[in-house]
Amino acid sequence: MAPLYKFIGNPLDVKFLLEGALKFTPIPELNDPSELLATTIREDVAKSLRRIRRHGYSDNDYVHLLRQGKLLQKLAPRFQAIAVPKTKEAATAVIRSQFYSDFSEKLERLLDETAQAMSSKVGLFCLTERNDSLPMWAYYAGNAKGLIVEFGDLADTFSGDDTGVLREPIAVRYERESFGVTFDPQSHESLFFAKFRDWSHEREVRVVMPLADCRQASNDERQLYLFDVPRRHVSRVILGWQMAPVMVDQVVERVRTINPSVHVVRASVARGQVRCDQVIYQ
């Protein structure tokens, strides 16, 4: 797996990542305000229900229906009235039953409450495939006074599970034109891995983790959710080109003390291109 990168605004926060402590952020605390929009859109929900009832579940639909069932079991079991049927034909028979014959506000509300319940039970660890984005250095790394932590082989620790969503590095899809969970069995993934195209320059990769599986800590009266991974996953620290010399010394000292196998390099900018090859410590 290619390296993944975490931008950090406060250089001293590198301590936690060097120790292998990853902070998982609840969805309401994410930087994209559009991720807080309503999770169902009535027209899209009704359309998806009509499609499934008319054509039945395809093989691909059924795979995602099984994953959806596993996700509900782990995050919102009270919303799973019945187990996922054992065949796609049986699942189609259920969706064609009288209960689903007329789309109602009750169905819409139930779908919305289910989506909200699932999204409230997880945190995200957000990374990127890029270390060379000037806007990201400005926005997420304090105008290049901060740094990037480079991770390698995270898939060894986050190898996924039977939900197809949790505990796995998954690339965000920048294809979302509207927000909404529907009766399409794959649509629940949009809660975690879909963003508007305006964010596509970030090439974001996310790990979704149940908050219940994280250890809790506090920082400045804020609740933190941490998950510990082997320190070997941290391979490099890339310092911003505007980082003050005294801060450079402090970061290097933390690397030497906490995780001395990590290399420290400094980024630079030439003709609008970011390079990460000036060795500071190795």
C-alpha positions as CSV (number, residue, x, y, z in Angstrom):
1,M,0.0,0.0,0.0
2,A,1.3,3.5,-0.9
3,P,2.2,5.8,1.9
4,L,-0.6,7.9,3.5
5,Y,-0.2,11.3,5.0
6,K,-1.6,13.2,8.0
7,F,-1.3,17.0,8.1
8,I,-0.8,18.5,11.5
9,G,-1.2,22.2,12.4
10,N,0.4,22.1,15.9
11,P,3.9,20.5,15.6
12,L,3.8,19.4,19.2
13,D,0.8,17.2,18.5
14,V,3.2,14.9,16.6
15,K,4.0,13.3,20.0
16,F,0.8,11.3,19.9
17,L,1.3,10.0,16.4
18,L,4.9,9.0,17.1
19,E,3.5,6.9,20.0
20,G,1.1,5.3,17.6
21,A,-2.0,7.0,19.1
22,L,-4.4,7.9,16.3
23,K,-7.3,10.3,17.0
24,F,-10.6,9.3,15.5
25,T,-12.9,12.3,15.0
26,P,-16.7,12.1,15.4
27,I,-18.5,13.0,12.2
28,P,-20.0,16.3,13.6
29,E,-16.5,17.6,14.3
30,L,-15.2,17.2,10.7
31,N,-14.0,20.2,8.7
32,D,-16.6,19.9,5.9
33,P,-19.9,21.4,7.0
34,S,-21.8,19.7,4.2
35,E,-21.2,16.4,6.0
36,L,-23.7,17.6,8.6
37,L,-26.6,17.9,6.1
38,A,-29.7,15.7,6.2
39,T,-29.0,12.1,5.5
40,T,-32.1,11.3,3.6
41,I,-33.8,13.0,0.6
42,R,-37.4,12.0,0.2
43,E,-37.4,11.9,-3.6
44,D,-34.3,9.8,-3.8
45,V,-35.5,7.4,-1.2
46,A,-38.9,6.9,-2.9
47,K,-37.1,6.4,-6.3
48,S,-34.7,3.8,-4.9
49,L,-37.6,1.9,-3.2
50,R,-39.5,1.7,-6.5
51,R,-36.4,0.4,-8.3
52,I,-35.8,-2.4,-5.8
53,R,-39.4,-3.4,-5.7
54,R,-39.7,-3.4,-9.5
55,H,-36.4,-5.2,-10.4
56,G,-35.5,-7.0,-7.2
57,Y,-32.1,-7.2,-5.6
58,S,-29.2,-7.9,-8.0
59,D,-26.2,-10.1,-6.9
60,N,-24.2,-6.9,-6.2
61,D,-27.1,-5.4,-4.2
62,Y,-27.3,-8.5,-2.1
63,V,-23.6,-8.4,-1.3
64,H,-24.0,-4.8,0.0
65,L,-27.2,-5.7,1.8
66,L,-25.3,-8.3,3.8
67,R,-22.6,-5.8,4.6
68,Q,-25.3,-3.3,5.6
69,G,-26.8,-5.9,8.0
70,K,-23.4,-6.5,9.6
71,L,-22.9,-2.8,10.0
72,L,-26.3,-2.4,11.6
73,Q,-25.5,-5.2,14.0
74,K,-22.4,-3.5,15.2
75,L,-23.5,0.2,15.2
76,A,-27.3,0.3,15.5
77,P,-28.8,-3.1,16.3
78,R,-32.1,-1.7,17.6
79,F,-32.9,-0.6,14.1
80,Q,-32.5,-4.1,12.6
81,A,-36.0,-5.5,12.9
82,I,-35.2,-8.7,11.1
83,A,-32.0,-10.4,10.0
84,V,-31.0,-10.1,6.4
85,P,-32.7,-12.9,4.4
86,K,-30.5,-15.8,3.3
87,T,-31.0,-15.2,-0.4
88,K,-31.5,-12.3,-2.7
89,E,-34.8,-13.8,-3.7
90,A,-36.0,-13.8,-0.1
91,A,-34.8,-10.3,0.3
92,T,-36.7,-9.2,-2.7
93,A,-39.9,-10.8,-1.4
94,V,-39.5,-8.8,1.8
95,I,-39.0,-5.5,0.0
96,R,-42.1,-6.3,-2.1
97,S,-44.2,-7.0,0.9
98,Q,-47.2,-4.8,1.9
99,F,-45.1,-3.0,4.5
100,Y,-43.1,-1.3,1.8
101,S,-46.0,-0.8,-0.7
102,D,-46.5,2.8,0.0
103,F,-43.6,5.1,0.9
104,S,-44.5,7.0,4.0
105,E,-43.1,9.6,6.4
106,K,-42.7,6.7,8.9
107,L,-40.4,4.9,6.5
108,E,-38.5,8.0,5.7
109,R,-38.1,8.9,9.4
110,L,-36.9,5.3,10.2
111,L,-34.3,5.4,7.4
112,D,-33.1,8.8,8.6
113,E,-32.9,7.8,12.3
114,T,-31.0,4.6,11.3
115,A,-28.4,6.6,9.3
116,Q,-28.0,9.1,12.1
117,A,-27.6,6.3,14.7
118,M,-24.8,4.6,12.6
119,S,-22.9,7.8,11.9
120,S,-23.1,8.9,15.6
121,K,-21.3,5.7,16.7
122,V,-18.1,6.1,14.7
123,G,-15.0,8.3,14.4
124,L,-12.9,8.9,11.3
125,F,-9.1,9.0,10.9
126,C,-8.6,11.1,7.8
127,L,-5.5,10.9,5.7
128,T,-4.5,11.8,2.2
129,E,-2.5,10.3,-0.6
130,R,-0.8,13.7,-1.1
131,N,2.1,15.5,0.6
132,D,2.6,18.1,-2.1
133,S,-0.7,20.1,-2.0
134,L,0.0,23.8,-1.4
135,P,-3.7,24.5,-0.3
136,M,-3.5,21.6,2.2
137,W,-0.2,22.8,3.6
138,A,-1.8,26.2,4.1
139,Y,-5.1,25.0,5.5
140,Y,-4.2,21.9,7.6
141,A,-0.5,22.6,8.4
142,G,-0.7,26.2,9.6
143,N,0.6,27.8,6.4
144,A,3.6,25.4,6.4
145,K,4.5,26.1,10.0
146,G,3.2,22.6,10.8
147,L,4.1,19.2,9.5
148,I,3.0,15.9,7.9
149,V,3.3,12.5,9.4
150,E,3.8,9.7,6.8
151,F,2.3,6.3,7.5
152,G,3.2,3.1,5.8
153,D,1.4,-0.3,5.6
154,L,-1.6,0.8,7.6
155,A,-3.6,-1.9,5.9
156,D,-1.6,-4.4,7.9
157,T,-3.4,-3.2,11.1
158,F,-6.6,-1.9,9.5
159,S,-7.4,-5.0,7.4
160,G,-11.2,-4.4,7.3
161,D,-14.1,-6.6,8.4
162,D,-17.3,-8.1,7.1
163,T,-19.1,-4.7,7.0
164,G,-16.9,-3.4,4.1
165,V,-16.8,-0.1,6.0
166,L,-15.0,-0.4,9.3
167,R,-11.3,-0.7,10.2
168,E,-10.0,-0.3,6.6
169,P,-8.3,2.6,4.7
170,I,-10.9,3.5,2.0
171,A,-10.6,6.3,-0.5
172,V,-13.2,9.0,-0.5
173,R,-15.4,9.2,-3.6
174,Y,-15.8,12.7,-5.0
175,E,-19.0,12.0,-6.9
176,R,-21.7,13.2,-4.6
177,E,-24.3,15.5,-6.1
178,S,-26.7,15.2,-3.2
179,F,-26.6,13.8,0.3
180,G,-28.9,10.9,1.1
181,V,-29.2,7.4,2.3
182,T,-31.8,5.4,0.4
183,F,-33.0,1.8,-0.1
184,D,-30.0,1.2,-2.4
185,P,-28.0,-1.2,-0.2
186,Q,-24.7,0.6,-1.0
187,S,-26.0,4.1,-0.2
188,H,-25.1,3.8,3.5
189,E,-21.5,4.0,2.5
190,S,-22.0,7.6,1.5
191,L,-22.3,8.5,5.2
192,F,-18.6,7.8,5.5
193,F,-16.9,7.9,2.0
194,A,-18.6,10.5,-0.2
195,K,-17.9,14.2,-0.6
196,F,-18.6,16.9,-3.1
197,R,-16.2,17.3,-6.0
198,D,-14.9,20.6,-4.6
199,W,-12.8,18.6,-2.1
200,S,-11.4,16.3,-4.8
201,H,-7.9,17.9,-4.7
202,E,-7.4,16.4,-1.2
203,R,-7.5,12.7,-2.4
204,E,-8.6,11.7,1.1
205,V,-8.5,8.2,2.5
206,R,-10.4,7.4,5.7
207,V,-10.4,4.7,8.4
208,V,-13.8,4.4,10.1
209,M,-13.7,3.0,13.7
210,P,-16.5,2.4,16.2
211,L,-16.0,5.0,19.0
212,A,-16.7,2.2,21.5
213,D,-13.4,0.5,20.3
214,C,-11.3,3.6,21.0
215,R,-9.9,4.6,24.4
216,Q,-11.0,7.9,25.7
217,A,-8.8,10.8,26.8
218,S,-9.4,14.6,27.3
219,N,-7.5,17.6,26.0
220,D,-8.5,21.2,26.8
221,E,-11.9,19.9,28.1
222,R,-12.5,18.1,24.7
223,Q,-13.2,14.4,24.5
224,L,-10.7,12.5,22.4
225,Y,-11.1,9.0,21.0
226,L,-7.7,7.3,20.4
227,F,-6.8,4.0,18.9
228,D,-3.2,2.6,19.3
229,V,-1.3,1.1,16.4
230,P,2.2,-0.2,16.2
231,R,4.8,2.6,16.0
232,R,6.4,1.1,13.0
233,H,3.6,2.5,10.9
234,V,5.1,6.0,11.2
235,S,7.9,6.2,8.6
236,R,8.6,9.9,8.2
237,V,7.9,13.3,9.6
238,I,7.9,16.1,7.0
239,L,8.4,19.6,8.4
240,G,6.8,22.6,6.9
241,W,9.2,25.1,5.2
242,Q,8.0,27.9,7.5
243,M,8.5,26.1,10.7
244,A,10.6,28.1,13.2
245,P,14.1,26.7,14.0
246,V,13.3,26.3,17.7
247,M,10.2,24.2,16.8
248,V,12.3,22.1,14.3
249,D,14.6,21.2,17.2
250,Q,11.7,20.3,19.5
251,V,10.1,18.0,16.9
252,V,13.4,16.3,16.1
253,E,14.0,15.8,19.9
254,R,10.6,14.1,20.2
255,V,11.4,11.8,17.3
256,R,14.7,10.8,18.9
257,T,13.0,10.2,22.2
258,I,9.8,8.5,21.2
259,N,10.3,6.8,17.9
260,P,13.9,7.1,16.7
261,S,13.5,4.9,13.6
262,V,11.4,7.7,12.0
263,H,13.1,9.9,9.5
264,V,12.7,13.7,9.6
265,V,12.8,15.7,6.4
266,R,11.9,19.3,5.5
267,A,9.6,20.3,2.7
268,S,10.5,23.1,0.3
269,V,8.8,24.9,-2.5
270,A,10.4,25.5,-5.9
271,R,8.4,27.0,-8.8
272,G,5.2,26.2,-7.1
273,Q,6.1,22.5,-6.5
274,V,6.5,21.0,-3.0
275,R,9.4,18.7,-2.5
276,C,10.0,16.6,0.6
277,D,13.7,15.6,0.4
278,Q,15.8,17.8,2.7
279,V,17.0,15.3,5.3
280,I,17.0,16.7,8.9
281,Y,17.3,13.4,10.9
282,Q,17.6,9.8,10.0
